[in-house]
Amino acid sequence: MTEDIPVLEGTVQGLILVFAGEDGEGGLTGAINLATAAMVAFLLIAAVFGSTMGAIVATVMLVVGTVNLVMKATDDVVTSALAAIAVALAAVSIFLFFLGGVAGAAMAPLILFVAAFFALGALI
């Protein structure tokens, strides 16, 4: 139904990945579809409820979608959990950077550094 509309197709595929755990393409394309769905959800929720709620919903979508995407690729719970923690920490650092003022801006690189270790653990 959405095959000829690129942005809408990616959004729908990302939503299917988050809600049903099914991904037809996987890999980089699945990750792009997930990011597209999270951005569209952020825009819609932010327009109705505010940007903080939109950011929370987008973060939850990214974490759940990451677990589903990595679980489909590796069939390993630890790897998918490490990847999800890395995504969550990256989102928290962005929250702190934009909403936390000077203290948040100082903490964001440290949290991103810790997130890189979790991502490295997911790769090994």
Buried (B, 14 or more C-beta within 10 A) or exposed (E): EEEEEEEBBBBBBBBBBBEEBEBEEEEEEBBBBBBBBBBBBBEEBBEEEEBEEBBBBBBBBBBBBBBBBBBBBEEEEEBBBBBBBBBBBBBBBBBBBBEBEEEBEEBBEEBBEBBEEBBEBBEE
